[in-house]
Amino acid sequence: LQVVESGGGFVQPGGSLRLSCAASGFSFEYYTVAWFRQAPGKPREGVSCISGTGDYTAYDDSVKGRFTISRDNAKNTVYLQMNSLKPEDTAVYYCNYRASWGQGTQVTVSS
């Protein structure tokens, strides 16, 4: 399995980014995919997850109302739309699919 995250970058507070998580393999639509993040000196924490069909989503309280997770099973891809970004959202964002991790994508929010 291969998992590849992309879409990170540098943005000012209040800005937006959309992360993508592309996964290889078959039967993508049967599996939940989750986003995690890890800030310097802190443990990795869960951000959001989405069921295989996309019918069920969940968010950490810290991102509710600002982040939206979605998926396109035809493209084997999950997205994380991040709006109203705050400096405390700065972290490396990782995608987890079937217990496989990607290399992460850096998100930096700073003025």
N, C-alpha and C positions, 0 to 999 in steps of 0.2 A: 504494500500500500504506500502511496505517496500523498502527502498533504502539503500544499503550498499556499502560504498566506501572502497577500499583497495589498497595497493601498495605503500603507502607513505614510507618515510624513510629519512635517512641522506645520503647526497651525496656531493662530492666535486664539485666546480665550473667546468663546462664543462661536467659533468656527465649526466647520463640519468636515468629516472625512467618511469615505465608504471603504470598508475593508472587504476583501474577498478571500474565500477559502476554497481552493479547487482540490478535489480528491480524485484519485485514480480508482479503478476497480469497478466491479459490477454491483448491481443491486443497491446503489447509493440511496435510492428512495426508501429503503427499509430501515435506515439507521438514523438515530439522533446524532446531531452534530452540536458541539459546544464551543463557545469562545471563552478563553481565559486570558488573564493578563498578569504580568509580573513587573512591579516597580522595583527600582534599585533598593536592595536591602530588605525587601519584603517577600513574603511567600507568594506563590502563584495563587490567584483567586479566580473563582468562576464569575463570569460576566453575564452570559446568556446562553440559552440552548433552544433548539428547535427540533421537533419530532420529524420523523421521516416524511410524512405527508405535509408537514408544515401547519397542521391543525393546532398543535400545542406549542406554545412558546413560554419561556420563563426568563426573568431578569433579576439581577441583583438589585437591591433597593437603591444602591448608589447610582444606578444608570436608568432606572425606570422613568419613563416619560421623555428621555433624551435619546436613547438608543433603540433601534428597531432591527430585529433579526429576520431574515427571510431566506428563501432558497429557491433555486431553479434546478430541479432534478434532471431536466434535459441536458443541462450543462455540468452536472456534478459539482455544483458550486453553492456555497452558502455565503450570504452577505451580512455585514454588520454596518448599518447606517448610524453614524454617530453625529448627533447635533448638539448644539450648546455645550461644546467641549470646555472642560475646566482644566486648570493646571494639574489637579489631582488625578486626571485621566491619563497622565503621562505614564507610559509603560511599554513593555514589549507585549504585543497581543499574539496569542497562540490559538490555533484551531485544533480541536481534538475530534478525530473520526475513527471509530472502531479501535480505540486505544492507541492510535498512532498520532504523533505530534508533528506539526510542521516546524520550520526553523524560526518562525515568528516574524512579525513586522513591527518596527518601532513607530510609536505615536508620541510626539512631543507637543505639548500645549504650553505655550509661553508667549508673553508679550515682549 
